[in-house]
Amino acid sequence: MRIANGLRDFLKCGAAIVVAAVIAPRSALAQSREKLSVVLDFTPWGIHAAMHLAKQKGWFEQAGLDVDVQDGKGTLPGLQLVATGQVEVGAVQLGPMAVAREKGLPLISVAGFARRGDLAIIVPANSKLDKAQDLAGKKLVCFTGSPWVPFIDSFRRAAKMSEQQLAVTMVAPPAMVATYASGDADGFLSLAPFGVPLVAKSRPGKAILAEDYGVHFPSYGLVTNEATLKKRSDALRRLVGVQIRAWDYIYQSPANIEEAVQAIIAQRPGAKLDADLLRGQIVAYREFFDTPNTRGQRTGWQSEADWVKAIQSMEAAGAIKPGQKASAFYTNALVD
């Protein structure tokens, strides 16, 4: 009996040693990963696909990173968190970042993914509203915190329309899409790859793009503050590399897009997400990832010429003061 008990104790001890030997390296590896925090612009939607897919597939961990991905409450609150160092990276709209930088916040874009301007007026798909002039006398809705707001007058001027001809009613953010979907508005001011899929089931829409009327406004990318860029450049470079890898993977095939959709849902299981909506937004953003100046360049690479046009649009709209140098708003150092 004593021999049996001794053998059993010996086996237990040996098993514990084996388990410890397996767990210890993993634990040490987890502790050695660099921590980074990322704030998204809102609750989950299609443009977050690369971030959630990278988490789901363990690509951040492979790059030696421990990334905390946080849902946000809008681009502007996210920029505040990044500017004050409470969060290292913001996955947000780059246009508002440029405005915030000109106002004194030490922000800089380190990667641009949706590089083509996506501001649009969403109108019914079965309507004859195909250009700005067709909107004369129509009821359009927007909300006060929209990235559209500084450019409404610029859009009117380019379309040669007065404020009376192209009137925009401001409503609460949750009411904007609901007002359009119910038929109480003829259109709403949004982002084309966000808004068109959003109303596909309630009141199918199409987009009149602001860029066709001279409004150039960079869309989504990664933002950090200058101090973080100096101190954490190696970790940031790995984060950017993982996101480039993720976006390239997503757009390789419909199956990969579906994998990204399921990754978003898996990463936010309590959000009751609509897979069709997420899929539609991811697909819709594909045509906004390149401009004529970025074709052939690496995903995430930002064009000086595109930023020059964006700065000119923002200066013309009065969103930033004249005399800004485009190169101050972005860097390709982490992409190259």
VOBA-1610 file (N, C-alpha, C; in pm, whole numbers, padded with zeros to 5 digits, always signed):
BEGIN
Met+00084-00121+00000Met+00000+00000+00000Met+00086+00125+00000Arg+00191+00121+00087Arg+00280+00239+00092Arg+00347+00261-00044Ile+00385+00148-00108Ile+00450+00160-00239Ile+00353+00221-00341Ala+00226+00175-00336Ala+00125+00228-00429Ala+00103+00376-00407Asn+00090+00415-00280Asn+00070+00557-00250Asn+00190+00640-00294Gly+00310+00585-00271Gly+00431+00658-00311Gly+00438+00675-00461Leu+00397+00570-00535Leu+00399+00578-00681Leu+00298+00682-00731Arg+00179+00682-00665Arg+00077+00779-00705Arg+00125+00922-00681Asp+00187+00947-00566Asp+00240+01080-00535Asp+00348+01120-00632Phe+00431+01021-00669Phe+00539+01050-00764Phe+00483+01091-00900Leu+00378+01018-00945Leu+00317+01050-01074Leu+00251+01187-01072Lys+00184+01219-00960Lys+00122+01352-00948Lys+00227+01461-00957Cys+00337+01439-00888Cys+00446+01536-00886Cys+00503+01554-01026Gly+00521+01442-01096Gly+00576+01449-01231Gly+00484+01522-01326Ala+00351+01493-01312Ala+00255+01563-01398Ala+00257+01712-01372Ala+00267+01751-01246Ala+00271+01894-01211Ala+00393+01961-01271Ile+00505+01888-01270Ile+00627+01944-01327Ile+00611+01965-01477Val+00550+01866-01545Val+00529+01877-01690Val+00438+01995-01723Val+00325+02007-01650Val+00232+02118-01673Val+00301+02251-01650Ala+00378+02261-01543Ala+00449+02385-01512Ala+00548+02419-01622Ala+00614+02314-01676Ala+00712+02337-01782Ala+00646+02389-01908Val+00521+02346-01935Val+00449+02393-02053Val+00396+02533-02033Ile+00340+02559-01913Ile+00275+02687-01887Ile+00376+02799-01869Ala+00487+02772-01804Ala+00583+02878-01770Ala+00631+02957-01892Pro+00674+02890-02002Pro+00717+02968-02118Pro+00607+03053-02176Arg+00483+02997-02178Arg+00371+03075-02231Arg+00344+03197-02145Ser+00349+03177-02014Ser+00326+03288-01921Ser+00433+03395-01938Ala+00558+03350-01951Ala+00667+03446-01969Ala+00652+03520-02100Leu+00606+03447-02205Leu+00587+03511-02334Leu+00477+03616-02327Ala+00367+03581-02257Ala+00256+03677-02243Ala+00302+03803-02170Gln+00386+03784-02067Gln+00435+03899-01991Gln+00531+03984-02072Ser+00597+03922-02172Ser+00696+03995-02250Ser+00634+04075-02364Arg+00507+04047-02394Arg+00441+04121-02503Arg+00419+04267-02462Glu+00442+04355-02558Glu+00423+04497-02532Glu+00275+04531-02534Lys+00231+04605-02435Lys+00091+04644-02428Lys+00067+04770-02510Leu-00040+04769-02587Leu-00087+04886-02660Leu-00238+04892-02648Ser-00292+05012-02637Ser-00437+05028-02635Ser-00481+05100-02761Val-00593+05054-02817Val-00649+05111-02939Val-00795+05145-02913Val-00835+05267-02945Val-00976+05304-02935Val-01034+05314-03075Leu-01148+05250-03097Leu-01220+05257-03223Leu-01311+05378-03222Asp-01371+05409-03336Asp-01453+05530-03338Asp-01589+05508-03272Phe-01650+05393-03297Phe-01783+05367-03240Phe-01792+05219-03199Thr-01913+05176-03172Thr-01939+05035-03151Thr-01915+04961-03283Pro-01905+04829-03284Pro-01855+04755-03400Pro-01931+04781-03530Trp-01855+04804-03635Trp-01910+04807-03771Trp-01798+04766-03867Gly-01827+04767-03998Gly-01739+04706-04095Gly-01595+04753-04098Ile-01571+04882-04077Ile-01436+04935-04088Ile-01346+04885-03974His-01403+04822-03874His-01326+04765-03764His-01279+04622-03794Ala-01307+04573-03913Ala-01283+04432-03945Ala-01139+04389-03921Ala-01043+04469-03965Ala-00902+04428-03954Ala-00858+04420-03809Met-00909+04507-03726Met-00870+04507-03585Met-00924+04382-03516His-01050+04350-03538His-01110+04234-03472His-01056+04103-03530Leu-01031+04100-03660Leu-00977+03978-03721Leu-00838+03949-03665Ala-00756+04052-03651Ala-00620+04034-03597Ala-00625+03980-03454Lys-00721+04029-03374Lys-00738+03977-03239Lys-00781+03831-03242Gln-00877+03801-03328Gln-00934+03666-03334Gln-00830+03563-03379Lys-00744+03600-03472Lys-00647+03506-03527Lys-00514+03505-03450Gly-00502+03591-03349Gly-00380+03592-03270Gly-00262+03658-03338Trp-00288+03742-03437Trp-00178+03805-03511Trp-00104+03910-03429Phe-00175+03977-03341Phe-00107+04074-03254Phe-00008+04000-03163Glu-00053+03890-03106Glu+00034+03813-03018Glu+00157+03763-03093Gln+00137+03719-03218Gln+00250+03674-03299Gln+00352+03786-03319Ala+00303+03909-03321Ala+00391+04024-03339Ala+00448+04075-03207Gly+00423+04001-03098Gly+00476+04041-02968Gly+00400+04153-02902Leu+00271+04164-02935Leu+00189+04272-02882Leu+00071+04219-02801Asp+00036+04291-02698Asp-00084+04266-02620Asp-00173+04388-02640Val-00268+04378-02734Val-00346+04493-02778Val-00485+04492-02715Asp-00518+04599-02648Asp-00650+04618-02588Asp-00733+04703-02684Val-00832+04641-02749Val-00916+04710-02848Val-01044+04755-02780Gln-01066+04885-02774Gln-01179+04943-02702Gln-01279+05005-02799Asp-01407+04982-02777Asp-01510+05051-02854Asp-01511+05198-02814Gly-01546+05284-02910Gly-01542+05427-02883Gly-01678+05493-02884Lys-01676+05624-02864Lys-01798+05704-02861Lys-01794+05813-02967Gly-01717+05788-03073Gly-01705+05886-03180Gly-01559+05918-03207Thr-01532+05969-03325Thr-01395+06004-03361Thr-01338+06112-03271Leu-01416+06216-03243Leu-01363+06328-03164Leu-01327+06287-03021Pro-01413+06214-02948Pro-01372+06165-02816Pro-01250+06074-02824Gly-01240+05994-02929Gly-01125+05907-02946Gly-00997+05986-02965Leu-01005+06093-03043Leu-00888+06178-03064Leu-00842+06243-02934Gln-00936+06279-02850Gln-00902+06337-02720Gln-00825+06237-02635Leu-00870+06112-02635Leu-00802+06008-02557Leu-00660+05985-02607Val-00642+05987-02739Val-00508+05967-02796Val-00420+06088-02768Ala-00475+06207-02784Ala-00396+06329-02766Ala-00346+06343-02623Thr-00424+06298-02527Thr-00386+06310-02387Thr-00307+06189-02337Gly-00282+06093-02425Gly-00202+05977-02387Gly-00275+05871-02309Gln-00408+05882-02296Gln-00484+05780-02224Gln-00494+05651-02306Val-00484+05665-02437Val-00484+05553-02530Val-00373+05579-02632Glu-00303+05474-02672Glu-00190+05496-02764Glu-00232+05521-02909Val-00338+05454-02954Val-00374+05458-03096Val-00524+05477-03111Gly-00563+05555-03211Gly-00703+05569-03246Gly-00725+05518-03388Ala-00822+05428-03406Ala-00863+05383-03539Ala-00986+05465-03575Val-00962+05580-03636Val-01064+05684-03651Val-01054+05750-03788Gln-01140+05849-03809Gln-01135+05926-03933Gln-01017+06025-03929Leu-00948+06033-04042Leu-00828+06115-04047Leu-00858+06264-04069Gly-00970+06294-04132Gly-01005+06435-04153Gly-01020+06511-04023Pro-01104+06463-03930Pro-01115+06530-03801Pro-00983+06535-03725Met-00898+06434-03746Met-00765+06437-03684Met-00688+06559-03731Ala-00694+06587-03862Ala-00623+06703-03917Ala-00675+06833-03856Val-00808+06842-03841Val-00866+06962-03781Val-00821+06976-03636Ala-00821+06864-03563Ala-00780+06867-03422Ala-00633+06904-03409Arg-00549+06855-03501Arg-00407+06889-03496Arg-00386+07038-03519Glu-00458+07092-03616Glu-00444+07236-03644Glu-00488+07319-03524Lys-00579+07264-03444Lys-00626+07335-03324Lys-00530+07319-03206Gly-00423+07241-03225Gly-00322+07232-03120Gly-00299+07096-03059Leu-00380+06995-03095Leu-00359+06862-03040Leu-00243+06794-03113Pro-00150+06732-03041Pro-00029+06676-03103Pro-00053+06540-03168Leu-00138+06536-03269Leu-00178+06412-03333Leu-00115+06397-03470Ile-00099+06272-03513Ile-00045+06247-03647Ile-00097+06113-03698Ser-00125+06106-03827Ser-00171+05983-03889Ser-00051+05896-03924Val-00055+05768-03883Val+00056+05678-03911Val+00019+05571-04014Ala-00106+05567-04057Ala-00149+05476-04163Ala-00285+05521-04212Gly-00305+05516-04342Gly-00434+05548-04401Gly-00486+05426-04475Phe-00603+05379-04440Phe-00657+05260-04506Phe-00765+05298-04607Ala-00874+05358-04562Ala-00975+05409-04655Ala-00929+05548-04698Arg-00852+05553-04806Arg-00783+05676-04842Arg-00863+05766-04937Arg-00967+05714-04994Arg-01053+05793-05081Arg-01166+05854-04999Gly-01201+05978-05030Gly-01307+06046-04956Gly-01440+05973-04966Asp-01506+05950-04853Asp-01630+05873-04852Asp-01752+05951-04806Leu-01736+06082-04784Leu-01853+06163-04749Leu-01955+06156-04862Ala-02082+06137-04826Ala-02184+06121-04930Ala-02321+06160-04876Ile-02410+06189-04968Ile-02551+06207-04935Ile-02622+06081-04983Ile-02686+06012-04891Ile-02754+05887-04923Ile-02899+05920-04959Val-02940+05877-05077Val-03076+05903-05126Val-03137+05770-05171Pro-03270+05765-05190Pro-03333+05638-05229Pro-03276+05583-05360Ala-03251+05453-05360Ala-03191+05390-05477Ala-03281+05396-05599Asn-03412+05395-05578Asn-03506+05395-05691Asn-03550+05535-05731Ser-03482+05637-05678Ser-03519+05776-05710Ser-03440+05827-05830Lys-03478+05944-05879Lys-03406+06010-05988Lys-03308+06114-05934Leu-03273+06100-05807Leu-03177+06190-05744Leu-03036+06135-05770Asp-02969+06192-05869Asp-02839+06138-05910Asp-02725+06238-05895Lys-02756+06365-05880Lys-02652+06467-05866Lys-02700+06572-05768Ala-02608+06658-05727Ala-02640+06757-05623Ala-02759+06844-05661Gln-02765+06886-05785Gln-02872+06976-05827Gln-03011+06912-05815Asp-03015+06780-05820Asp-03143+06711-05807Asp-03199+06721-05665Leu-03114+06765-05570Leu-03155+06771-05431Leu-03225+06902-05394Ala-03236+06992-05488Ala-03299+07121-05460Ala-03440+07102-05406Gly-03465+07160-05290Gly-03597+07153-05230Gly-03625+07024-05155Lys-03530+06932-05152Lys-03549+06806-05082Lys-03511+06820-04935Lys-03570+06736-04852Lys-03538+06739-04710Lys-03421+06646-04682Leu-03311+06706-04635Leu-03191+06631-04601Leu-03163+06645-04453Val-03115+06539-04390Val-03088+06543-04246Val-02943+06506-04218Cys-02892+06560-04109Cys-02755+06537-04065Cys-02754+06554-03913Phe-02639+06533-03848Phe-02630+06562-03704Phe-02509+06651-03680Thr-02512+06726-03571Thr-02415+06833-03550Thr-02271+06786-03538Gly-02249+06664-03491Gly-02113+06614-03476Gly-02061+06542-03599Ser-02134+06545-03708Ser-02096+06474-03829Ser-01973+06537-03894Pro-01884+06454-03953Pro-01771+06510-04028Pro-01814+06591-04149Trp-01940+06578-04186Trp-01994+06654-04298Trp-02005+06804-04268Val-02029+06838-04143Val-02071+06974-04108Val-01982+07085-04165Pro-01848+07077-04154Pro-01766+07187-04207Pro-01772+07200-04359Phe-01820+07096-04427Phe-01812+07094-04573Phe-01945+07115-04643Ile-02051+07136-04568Ile-02182+07154-04631Ile-02182+07278-04720Asp-02128+07389-04670Asp-02123+07511-04752Asp-02034+07494-04873Ser-01921+07425-04858Ser-01832+07399-04971Ser-01903+07317-05078Phe-01979+07218-05034Phe-02055+07135-05127Phe-02157+07220-05201Arg-02226+07307-05128Arg-02325+07395-05192Arg-02259+07483-05297Arg-02145+07544-05261Arg-02078+07634-05355Arg-02035+07560-05481Ala-01981+07441-05464Ala-01936+07364-05580Ala-02054+07325-05669Ala-02169+07299-05606Ala-02288+07262-05681Ala-02365+07385-05731Lys-02316+07506-05694Lys-02381+07632-05732Lys-02526+07637-05683Met-02541+07605-05555Met-02673+07605-05494Met-02670+07691-05369Ser-02783+07753-05338Ser-02793+07836-05219Ser-02833+07751-05099Glu-02828+07814-04981Glu-02869+07745-04860Glu-03016+07711-04864Gln-03095+07792-04931Gln-03239+07765-04943Gln-03264+07647-05037Gln-03184+07638-05142Gln-03202+07529-05237Gln-03158+07394-05178Leu-03047+07398-05105Leu-02994+07276-05046Leu-02995+07292-04894Ala-03112+07271-04836Ala-03128+07288-04691Ala-03098+07157-04619Val-03030+07169-04505Val-02996+07052-04425Val-03050+07072-04284Thr-03130+06978-04236Thr-03187+06983-04102Thr-03103+06899-04007Met-03065+06958-03895Met-02987+06885-03796Met-03079+06811-03699Val-03049+06684-03678Val-03128+06601-03587Val-03031+06527-03494Ala-03086+06460-03393Ala-03002+06379-03304Ala-02945+06261-03382Pro-02821+06218-03351Pro-02760+06109-03428Pro-02848+05985-03444Pro-02914+05934-03338Pro-02996+05814-03357Pro-03117+05838-03448Ala-03158+05964-03458Ala-03279+05994-03535Ala-03250+06010-03684Met-03124+06031-03721Met-03092+06062-03860Met-03134+05950-03955Val-03084+05832-03933Val-03115+05721-04022Val-03262+05681-04010Ala-03316+05687-03888Ala-03456+05652-03868Ala-03548+05747-03944Thr-03513+05875-03949Thr-03593+05973-04022Thr-03595+05942-04171Tyr-03478+05905-04223Tyr-03470+05868-04365Tyr-03546+05738-04391Ala-03522+05638-04308Ala-03581+05506-04329Ala-03734+05511-04326Ser-03788+05601-04245Ser-03934+05612-04234Ser-03996+05690-04349Gly-03913+05754-04431Gly-03963+05833-04541Gly-03985+05979-04506Asp-03950+06020-04385Asp-03967+06159-04344Asp-03855+06250-04395Ala-03755+06193-04459Ala-03648+06271-04521Ala-03615+06210-04656Asp-03567+06294-04747Asp-03533+06246-04881Asp-03389+06195-04889Gly-03309+06227-04788Gly-03171+06183-04788Gly-03104+06217-04657Phe-02988+06155-04632Phe-02913+06188-04511Phe-02764+06195-04543Leu-02694+06280-04470Leu-02552+06304-04492Leu-02472+06207-04406Ser-02389+06125-04471Ser-02319+06019-04400Ser-02191+05983-04474Leu-02144+05861-04452Leu-02032+05803-04525Leu-02091+05696-04617Ala-02054+05697-04743Ala-02117+05606-04839Ala-02107+05459-04797Pro-01988+05407-04760Pro-01980+05263-04728Pro-02043+05228-04595Phe-02073+05328-04513Phe-02143+05305-04387Phe-02294+05314-04409Gly-02337+05423-04474Gly-02479+05453-04483Gly-02557+05366-04579Val-02501+05337-04697Val-02576+05258-04795Val-02609+05118-04742Pro-02512+05043-04687Pro-02548+04912-04630Pro-02643+04923-04510Leu-02633+05034-04436Leu-02714+05050-04316Leu-02863+05054-04347Val-02900+05110-04462Val-03042+05123-04496Val-03085+05024-04603Ala-03000+04926-04632Ala-03029+04832-04741Ala-03159+04755-04719Lys-03193+04727-04594Lys-03313+04647-04565Lys-03436+04734-04536Ser-03414+04860-04498Ser-03527+04945-04460Ser-03572+05036-04575Arg-03477+05099-04642Arg-03508+05187-04754Arg-03382+05198-04840Pro-03359+05104-04930Pro-03233+05096-05005Pro-03192+05230-05065Gly-03062+05258-05053Gly-03012+05388-05097Gly-02895+05378-05193Lys-02858+05493-05245Lys-02739+05509-05329Lys-02670+05638-05284Ala-02547+05658-05327Ala-02467+05768-05273Ala-02435+05873-05379Ile-02450+06000-05339Ile-02398+06112-05416Ile-02273+06158-05341Leu-02156+06135-05401Leu-02030+06156-05331Leu-01988+06302-05328Ala-01942+06345-05212Ala-01894+06483-05196Ala-01768+06508-05277Glu-01684+06405-05295Glu-01559+06425-05369Glu-01584+06462-05514Asp-01702+06427-05567Asp-01735+06466-05703Asp-01763+06615-05713Tyr-01769+06682-05598Tyr-01793+06827-05593Tyr-01679+06897-05521Gly-01560+06839-05533Gly-01439+06905-05484Gly-01412+06897-05336Val-01489+06814-05264Val-01466+06799-05119Val-01379+06676-05097His-01253+06697-05069His-01158+06588-05048His-01131+06577-04898Phe-01158+06459-04846Phe-01158+06442-04702Phe-01112+06300-04670Pro-00990+06281-04621Pro-00942+06144-04597Pro-01030+06071-04497Ser-01044+05941-04518Ser-01132+05862-04432Ser-01053+05792-04323Tyr-01068+05661-04308Tyr-01019+05592-04188Tyr-00872+05550-04194Gly-00809+05559-04076Gly-00671+05518-04061Gly-00636+05508-03914Leu-00507+05505-03886Leu-00457+05494-03748Leu-00387+05623-03709Val-00418+05670-03589Val-00367+05798-03538Val-00299+05774-03404Thr-00191+05843-03381Thr-00128+05842-03250Thr-00087+05985-03216Asn-00028+06005-03096Asn+00025+06139-03069Asn+00176+06138-03086Glu+00233+06255-03099Glu+00374+06264-03137Glu+00466+06204-03031Ala+00431+06219-02904Ala+00514+06164-02798Ala+00515+06012-02803Thr+00398+05951-02826Thr+00389+05806-02836Thr+00466+05756-02958Leu+00460+05831-03068Leu+00531+05792-03188Leu+00682+05784-03162Lys+00734+05878-03084Lys+00877+05879-03053Lys+00915+05766-02957Lys+00833+05745-02855Lys+00867+05649-02751Lys+00835+05505-02789Arg+00732+05484-02869Arg+00683+05348-02894Arg+00685+05313-03044Ser+00777+05368-03118Ser+00776+05351-03264Ser+00784+05205-03306Asp+00863+05125-03234Asp+00877+04985-03273Asp+00745+04909-03254Ala+00680+04929-03140Ala+00552+04863-03114Ala+00446+04912-03212Leu+00446+05041-03240Leu+00349+05097-03335Leu+00372+05041-03475Arg+00498+05024-03513Arg+00528+04969-03645Arg+00473+04827-03656Arg+00484+04749-03550Arg+00431+04613-03553Arg+00278+04614-03560Leu+00215+04706-03487Leu+00069+04719-03493Leu+00024+04754-03634Val+00089+04852-03694Val+00055+04892-03831Val+00074+04774-03926Gly+00185+04700-03910Gly+00211+04586-03996Gly+00103+04479-03986Val+00056+04454-03865Val-00051+04356-03847Val-00180+04403-03915Gln-00209+04531-03905Gln-00331+04583-03969Gln-00322+04579-04121Ile-00204+04607-04174Ile-00184+04593-04319Ile-00206+04448-04360Arg-00148+04356-04285Arg-00165+04213-04312Arg-00312+04175-04309Ala-00385+04227-04211Ala-00526+04190-04195Ala-00611+04242-04311Trp-00591+04368-04350Trp-00671+04422-04460Trp-00637+04352-04591Asp-00511+04326-04615Asp-00474+04254-04738Asp-00538+04115-04740Tyr-00539+04050-04626Tyr-00600+03917-04616Tyr-00751+03925-04641Ile-00817+04021-04580Ile-00962+04032-04592Ile-01006+04045-04736Tyr-00937+04129-04812Tyr-00981+04155-04949Tyr-00926+04057-05052Gln-00864+03949-05007Gln-00817+03847-05100Gln-00930+03762-05156Ser-01038+03744-05079Ser-01146+03655-05125Ser-01273+03680-05046Pro-01389+03644-05103Pro-01515+03652-05028Pro-01512+03568-04901Ala-01442+03454-04904Ala-01434+03369-04785Ala-01361+03442-04672Asn-01260+03520-04706Asn-01186+03595-04604Asn-01269+03710-04550Ile-01351+03771-04635Ile-01443+03874-04588Ile-01540+03813-04487Glu-01589+03694-04519Glu-01681+03627-04427Glu-01612+03594-04295Glu-01487+03555-04303Glu-01411+03528-04181Glu-01399+03654-04096Ala-01379+03768-04161Ala-01370+03895-04089Ala-01503+03931-04023Val-01613+03906-04094Val-01746+03930-04037Val-01764+03849-03910Gln-01731+03722-03917Gln-01748+03634-03801Gln-01652+03671-03688Ala-01536+03726-03722Ala-01441+03770-03619Ala-01498+03888-03540Ile-01560+03981-03610Ile-01622+04095-03540Ile-01729+04045-03443Ile-01813+03955-03491Ile-01921+03901-03408Ile-01865+03825-03289Ala-01759+03747-03312Ala-01698+03669-03204Ala-01632+03758-03100Gln-01573+03868-03144Gln-01505+03958-03052Gln-01603+04044-02972Arg-01723+04059-03021Arg-01826+04138-02951Arg-01954+04056-02942Pro-01952+03946-02867Pro-02066+03852-02866Pro-02194+03911-02810Gly-02186+04013-02727Gly-02306+04070-02668Gly-02367+04184-02747Ala-02311+04215-02863Ala-02354+04335-02937Ala-02472+04312-03031Lys-02514+04187-03052Lys-02627+04154-03140Lys-02607+04217-03278Leu-02497+04182-03342Leu-02458+04242-03470Leu-02526+04171-03587Asp-02548+04248-03693Asp-02611+04199-03815Asp-02500+04162-03914Ala-02483+04033-03941Ala-02376+03987-04029Ala-02389+04046-04169Asp-02512+04057-04219Asp-02533+04113-04353Asp-02485+04258-04359Leu-02514+04334-04254Leu-02472+04474-04250Leu-02320+04485-04246Leu-02257+04408-04159Leu-02110+04410-04149Leu-02047+04372-04283Arg-02099+04267-04343Arg-02047+04222-04472Arg-02062+04331-04578Gly-02179+04394-04582Gly-02203+04499-04679Gly-02108+04616-04662Gln-02079+04653-04537Gln-01989+04765-04513Gln-01845+04732-04551Ile-01801+04611-04520Ile-01665+04571-04558Ile-01650+04571-04709Val-01746+04511-04778Val-01742+04507-04924Val-01745+04648-04983Ala-01833+04733-04929Ala-01848+04868-04983Ala-01721+04951-04966Tyr-01643+04924-04860Tyr-01523+05004-04837Tyr-01409+04969-04932Arg-01417+04855-04999Arg-01306+04814-05085Arg-01271+04921-05188Glu-01370+04982-05249Glu-01341+05081-05353Glu-01293+05214-05297Phe-01295+05228-05165Phe-01247+05351-05103Phe-01106+05336-05045Phe-01044+05221-05068Phe-00910+05199-05014Phe-00800+05261-05100Asp-00829+05291-05224Asp-00726+05346-05313Asp-00773+05475-05378Thr-00677+05561-05405Thr-00696+05678-05489Thr-00602+05663-05608Pro-00614+05747-05711Pro-00518+05738-05822Pro-00374+05754-05776Asn-00354+05824-05664Asn-00218+05848-05615Asn-00163+05737-05527Thr-00247+05643-05485Thr-00199+05536-05397Thr-00196+05400-05466Arg-00248+05391-05587Arg-00250+05260-05655Arg-00107+05211-05675Gly-00088+05084-05644Gly+00044+05025-05655Gly+00129+05040-05531Gln+00084+05121-05437Gln+00156+05140-05311Gln+00102+05042-05206Arg+00177+05026-05100Arg+00137+04935-04994Arg+00010+04984-04924Thr-00074+04893-04883Thr-00191+04928-04803Thr-00144+05009-04681Gly-00213+05118-04654Gly-00176+05202-04541Gly-00089+05321-04578Trp-00024+05314-04694Trp+00064+05423-04740Trp-00020+05545-04776Gln+00027+05662-04737Gln-00049+05785-04759Gln+00021+05875-04861Ser-00059+05932-04949Ser-00006+06013-05057Ser+00001+06161-05017Glu+00117+06221-05043Glu+00133+06365-05020Glu+00032+06444-05102Ala+00014+06404-05230Ala-00079+06475-05317Ala-00222+06469-05263Asp-00262+06354-05211Asp-00397+06341-05154Asp-00413+06430-05031Trp-00309+06434-04947Trp-00316+06519-04829Trp-00317+06667-04866Val-00246+06703-04970Val-00248+06843-05016Val-00390+06882-05055Lys-00459+06795-05132Lys-00597+06824-05171Lys-00689+06831-05050Ala-00666+06743-04954Ala-00748+06743-04833Ala-00729+06873-04754Ile-00606+06915-04739Ile-00578+07040-04667Ile-00641+07158-04738Gln-00633+07159-04870Gln-00696+07267-04947Gln-00847+07269-04925Ser-00910+07152-04923Ser-01055+07144-04899Ser-01090+07195-04760Met-01010+07157-04661Met-01037+07199-04524Met-01013+07349-04506Glu-00911+07402-04573Glu-00887+07546-04567Glu-01002+07622-04634Ala-01047+07572-04751Ala-01157+07637-04822Ala-01286+07635-04741Ala-01303+07529-04662Ala-01424+07517-04579Ala-01414+07596-04450Gly-01294+07647-04421Gly-01274+07719-04295Gly-01253+07627-04176Ala-01230+07497-04204Ala-01212+07401-04095Ala-01074+07416-04032Ile-00976+07458-04112Ile-00842+07486-04061Ile-00793+07616-04123Lys-00694+07678-04061Lys-00640+07805-04109Lys-00552+07782-04232Pro-00543+07881-04320Pro-00457+07868-04439Pro-00310+07855-04401Gly-00234+07799-04495Gly-00089+07793-04477Gly-00038+07666-04414Gln-00121+07561-04405Gln-00078+07437-04341Gln+00004+07351-04438Lys+00105+07285-04386Lys+00185+07192-04466Lys+00128+07051-04452Ala+00094+06991-04564Ala+00033+06859-04561Ala+00121+06757-04490Ser+00252+06767-04507Ser+00344+06668-04450Ser+00343+06666-04298Ala+00288+06770-04235Ala+00283+06775-04089Ala+00172+06686-04033Phe+00081+06641-04118Phe-00035+06569-04069Phe-00021+06417-04075Tyr+00083+06368-04139Tyr+00095+06223-04156Tyr+00241+06181-04167Thr+00265+06053-04149Thr+00397+05994-04175Thr+00378+05854-04233Asn+00465+05818-04327Asn+00467+05683-04380Asn+00579+05599-04319Ala+00643+05652-04217Ala+00760+05584-04160Ala+00726+05444-04109Leu+00607+05426-04053Leu+00571+05296-03997Leu+00518+05200-04104Val+00481+05254-04218Val+00434+05172-04330Val+00552+05129-04415Asp+00641+05220-04444Asp+00760+05188-04524Asp+00850+05092-04448
//
